[in-house]
Amino acid sequence: MQSLKIHNSIVILAALGAALAVVQTQTNWLDAKAEKLMERERCFGVTRAGANDCATPKHSCAAQATKPRDAEEWIMLPKGLCDKLVGSRTESL
């Protein structure tokens, strides 16, 4: 009975290892470069009405912006993109 439990554990661990190997080779999950590419920053003043990412002093949650390009509303963008948008800031007023 004991050897059966060990055998089952080995099979489960091998299947789990194979699954992780496939995920790692077929995606950029667990890749340090991908993590670097996904750096994000808050970008203020570029949101559409109802398209903000999170709370501000005016409300408590996402998608509650009442007017477009509000200076207090923000969205998360890839790092560096906010600087390229007209009228945007990376810091709140």
Backbone bond lengths (Angstrom), bond angles and torsions (degrees), N, CA, C in turn:
res aa  C-N    CA-C-N  psi(-1)  N-CA   C-N-CA  omega(-1)  CA-C   N-CA-C  phi
1 M - - - 1.449 - - 1.533 111.12 -
2 Q 1.332 115.55 -39.61 1.468 120.20 -179.53 1.530 110.87 -64.13
3 S 1.312 117.84 -41.81 1.466 120.16 -179.21 1.532 111.15 -67.48
4 L 1.326 117.49 -28.97 1.456 121.18 177.46 1.531 110.50 -67.36
5 K 1.344 117.07 -40.20 1.457 121.07 177.89 1.524 110.79 -65.42
6 I 1.318 116.60 -41.73 1.461 120.75 178.72 1.526 110.00 -64.76
7 H 1.317 116.83 -43.47 1.457 121.22 179.28 1.528 110.62 -61.47
8 N 1.337 117.42 -44.10 1.461 121.00 178.32 1.525 110.84 -62.63
9 S 1.322 117.90 -40.76 1.460 121.66 179.21 1.518 110.98 -63.23
10 I 1.319 116.73 -41.00 1.465 121.07 179.77 1.530 110.34 -64.61
11 V 1.318 116.85 -42.52 1.470 120.92 179.52 1.527 109.99 -64.16
12 I 1.321 117.37 -43.64 1.466 121.09 179.89 1.527 110.48 -64.05
13 L 1.315 118.04 -44.83 1.461 121.30 179.36 1.529 111.61 -64.53
14 A 1.322 117.31 -38.71 1.466 120.51 177.72 1.523 110.85 -64.84
15 A 1.325 117.41 -42.21 1.469 120.75 178.76 1.529 110.54 -65.28
16 L 1.311 116.83 -41.31 1.459 120.37 178.05 1.525 111.13 -64.17
17 G 1.320 117.31 -42.99 1.460 121.24 177.46 1.522 111.96 -62.55
18 A 1.329 116.46 -41.08 1.467 119.99 178.34 1.527 110.82 -65.24
19 A 1.318 116.98 -40.46 1.463 120.39 178.90 1.525 110.77 -63.61
20 L 1.325 117.53 -43.79 1.467 120.69 178.14 1.525 111.48 -64.37
21 A 1.313 116.91 -38.47 1.467 120.08 178.35 1.523 111.04 -63.41
22 V 1.317 117.64 -41.71 1.461 121.26 178.47 1.524 110.55 -64.72
23 V 1.326 116.81 -45.20 1.462 120.24 -179.91 1.523 110.44 -61.48
24 Q 1.317 117.06 -43.50 1.458 120.64 -177.42 1.525 111.66 -67.37
25 T 1.313 117.83 -36.72 1.465 119.37 -177.99 1.522 112.85 -81.80
26 Q 1.318 118.36 -26.67 1.455 121.37 -176.50 1.533 113.93 -96.63
27 T 1.307 117.30 -9.72 1.469 121.31 178.30 1.521 107.91 -132.47
28 N 1.330 116.66 177.84 1.455 118.53 175.26 1.526 110.41 -103.93
29 W 1.327 116.15 24.19 1.446 121.70 173.21 1.526 107.93 -70.32
30 L 1.273 118.83 140.87 1.472 125.29 -177.36 1.528 112.46 71.26
31 D 1.314 117.71 15.17 1.455 121.36 -179.43 1.527 109.39 -103.26
32 A 1.307 118.13 126.50 1.462 121.67 -177.66 1.531 111.44 -64.23
33 K 1.326 117.66 -36.02 1.466 120.72 179.29 1.527 111.06 -63.52
34 A 1.313 116.65 -42.39 1.457 120.58 -179.50 1.519 110.30 -62.87
35 E 1.314 116.50 -38.28 1.465 119.72 178.37 1.523 110.24 -63.73
36 K 1.313 116.81 -39.71 1.465 121.23 178.03 1.532 110.36 -64.63
37 L 1.333 117.69 -40.00 1.459 121.52 179.89 1.522 112.22 -67.34
38 M 1.308 117.09 -24.68 1.453 120.80 -175.98 1.526 112.92 -93.33
39 E 1.328 118.64 14.09 1.456 119.82 176.13 1.518 108.22 -61.62
40 R 1.313 116.02 136.93 1.456 120.73 -176.51 1.525 110.07 -129.02
41 E 1.339 114.64 162.15 1.455 120.51 176.75 1.520 109.10 -145.55
42 R 1.327 115.46 156.28 1.459 120.53 176.17 1.522 109.36 -74.85
43 C 1.322 116.50 136.40 1.456 121.60 178.67 1.528 107.86 -123.69
44 F 1.324 115.84 114.97 1.457 122.29 -175.91 1.523 111.08 -93.98
45 G 1.323 116.04 147.26 1.455 121.62 171.20 1.516 116.27 83.89
46 V 1.320 119.19 12.96 1.463 120.44 -178.41 1.523 113.28 -124.71
47 T 1.311 117.64 4.27 1.467 119.80 -175.86 1.528 112.07 -78.73
48 R 1.324 115.13 154.75 1.458 121.21 170.75 1.527 107.42 -88.17
49 A 1.307 117.18 163.21 1.461 120.50 176.04 1.528 109.01 -59.90
50 G 1.313 116.35 128.69 1.456 121.05 179.50 1.507 115.06 78.40
51 A 1.335 119.03 10.60 1.461 120.86 -176.09 1.525 112.69 -122.86
52 N 1.326 118.05 20.96 1.461 120.18 178.25 1.525 110.50 -77.24
53 D 1.337 116.15 163.18 1.457 119.94 -177.50 1.519 114.79 -91.12
54 C 1.317 119.80 -32.45 1.456 117.80 -177.21 1.517 111.83 -159.49
55 A 1.313 114.75 -170.51 1.463 122.78 -171.00 1.524 113.67 -64.50
56 T 1.328 115.09 152.98 1.459 124.35 173.67 1.525 106.51 -136.76
57 P 1.320 118.85 179.99 1.467 119.42 175.68 1.545 112.76 -62.74
58 K 1.329 117.84 -17.85 1.466 121.31 -177.66 1.522 113.76 -85.85
59 H 1.343 118.13 -26.49 1.470 121.40 -176.80 1.518 109.39 -155.05
60 S 1.331 115.90 176.09 1.456 119.77 -171.09 1.521 116.26 -108.19
61 C 1.317 118.39 -3.12 1.460 116.31 -175.16 1.523 113.29 -152.89
62 A 1.319 114.58 176.73 1.465 121.87 -178.80 1.523 111.22 -69.30
63 A 1.326 115.22 158.27 1.464 124.32 175.66 1.528 113.05 63.57
64 Q 1.323 117.02 28.87 1.458 119.98 179.27 1.520 112.88 -118.07
65 A 1.307 118.18 12.20 1.467 121.17 177.15 1.526 108.67 -64.72
66 T 1.336 116.41 136.45 1.466 120.01 -175.85 1.521 113.44 -98.33
67 K 1.333 117.46 -20.17 1.465 118.84 178.92 1.525 110.12 -139.10
68 P 1.318 117.56 150.74 1.466 120.39 179.94 1.529 111.66 -71.60
69 R 1.333 115.54 150.33 1.464 124.77 176.02 1.529 113.81 57.69
70 D 1.337 116.81 29.95 1.458 121.48 176.60 1.526 108.63 -65.12
71 A 1.319 116.89 134.44 1.463 121.88 -175.24 1.528 113.06 -65.94
72 E 1.326 118.81 -22.45 1.466 121.24 -179.36 1.521 113.29 -93.35
73 E 1.315 118.41 -14.04 1.467 121.78 -178.64 1.524 110.15 -85.47
74 W 1.330 115.96 146.02 1.463 119.44 -177.76 1.525 111.28 -140.88
75 I 1.330 114.01 160.66 1.457 122.68 172.03 1.528 107.47 -135.32
76 M 1.308 116.19 155.51 1.465 121.08 176.87 1.523 108.17 -86.80
77 L 1.323 115.56 129.69 1.462 122.03 178.86 1.524 109.53 -131.21
78 P 1.327 118.26 158.91 1.455 119.95 174.50 1.529 110.21 -56.86
79 K 1.317 115.92 140.23 1.458 121.38 -176.77 1.530 110.56 -55.77
80 G 1.343 116.13 130.87 1.452 122.37 179.40 1.519 114.24 98.51
81 L 1.327 118.13 -23.54 1.461 120.89 -178.33 1.525 111.75 -71.44
82 C 1.316 117.96 -35.47 1.465 121.42 -177.57 1.532 111.12 -59.98
83 D 1.312 116.68 -38.51 1.471 120.36 -179.37 1.531 112.16 -63.25
84 K 1.313 117.36 -21.66 1.466 121.44 -177.69 1.530 112.63 -88.29
85 L 1.341 117.94 -10.96 1.462 121.35 -177.29 1.526 110.40 -91.65
86 V 1.320 117.07 136.10 1.452 122.71 -179.97 1.525 109.45 -68.09
87 G 1.325 116.73 130.53 1.453 122.08 176.81 1.514 114.99 79.80
88 S 1.310 117.40 12.75 1.467 120.40 -178.11 1.526 111.26 -100.88
89 R 1.328 114.89 159.65 1.468 122.69 176.81 1.518 108.43 -142.41
90 T 1.306 117.27 153.28 1.457 120.86 175.43 1.528 111.22 -97.83
91 E 1.316 117.44 -2.07 1.471 120.85 177.47 1.514 109.34 -127.65
92 S 1.327 115.62 146.65 1.470 121.07 178.91 1.513 110.95 -71.31
93 L 1.325 116.48 156.31 1.474 120.96 176.51 1.503 110.83 -71.64
